[in-house]
Structures are given as C-alpha cells and as structure tokens.
Amino acid sequence: MTNTRKIVVNWEAVGRRVRELRGFETSQSDFAAEIGISQGQLSRYEKGASEIGTEVLLRLAQKAGRSIEWFLTGKDAARLKE
C-alpha cells in the first residue's frame, strides 16, 4: 500500500511569489499581457483568491527561471536559468 498524504498549497504565498516576480516597475496589466492572462486574473492570483492553472504556472516558471515547485512551495533545489 502506498502512503499518500494530501499536499495543501498556500495560494496566498504563491500569490506573493508571483507579485515578487512582477516587481514594482511593471504594472499588472503589462505583466498579465506578457503571460497571456487578464489583469483581473493576475490580481486574483496575487491575492491568493484563485488557484493558478498548470499552463500559467509553466509560463511563470519559464519567465522567472524558477521551477514550478518554487512557486508552489517557495523551495527550489536549483534555479533553472542563471
């Protein structure tokens, strides 16, 4: 029998990491357009009010040079882009 444990994602923390990636110089509208979503959806992601789908997580990870794991947990064994 496999030991399965439910993993809980803290979407507010994920949203903070998305906000960190966007930075202060880039507007939500501009950043949202860069990753192919609406400004309203980006706002919901940054507030942790909406779960981020895999396609958007992949785009964010590629843009940031980070793993999807980093967005979901804050832990990253190795940066993907240096």
SVG drawing of the C-alpha trace seen along z (x, -y; Angstrom):
<svg xmlns="http://www.w3.org/2000/svg" viewBox="-11 -51 35 53">
<polyline fill="none" stroke="black" stroke-width="0.4" points="0.0,0.0 1.3,-3.4 1.5,-6.1 -0.3,-9.1 -0.5,-12.4 -2.6,-15.3 -0.5,-18.3 -2.0,-21.7 -0.9,-24.6 -1.0,-28.0 -2.3,-30.1 -1.7,-33.4 2.0,-32.5 2.0,-31.6 0.5,-34.9 3.2,-36.7 5.8,-34.9 4.0,-36.0 3.9,-39.5 7.7,-39.3 8.3,-38.1 6.3,-41.0 8.3,-43.6 7.3,-47.2 8.3,-48.5 5.8,-46.5 2.0,-47.1 -0.4,-44.3 -1.8,-45.0 1.6,-44.8 2.7,-41.7 -0.6,-39.9 -0.3,-40.6 3.2,-39.1 2.0,-35.8 -1.3,-35.7 -3.9,-36.4 -6.2,-39.3 -5.2,-41.9 -8.2,-40.9 -7.0,-37.2 -3.5,-38.3 -4.9,-40.4 -6.8,-37.3 -3.6,-35.2 -1.5,-37.8 -4.2,-38.0 -4.3,-34.2 -8.0,-34.3 -7.7,-31.9 -5.6,-28.8 -3.2,-29.1 -3.5,-26.5 -0.6,-24.5 -0.2,-26.4 0.1,-29.7 2.4,-28.2 4.6,-26.9 4.7,-30.3 5.6,-32.0 8.3,-29.4 9.9,-29.9 9.7,-33.7 11.3,-33.6 13.9,-30.9 12.4,-29.1 10.8,-25.7 7.0,-25.3 7.9,-23.8 9.3,-27.2 6.0,-28.9 4.0,-26.3 6.3,-25.8 8.9,-28.5 11.6,-25.9 13.8,-25.4 16.7,-23.0 18.3,-24.7 17.5,-27.7 16.7,-26.9 18.2,-30.0 21.3,-31.7"/>
</svg>
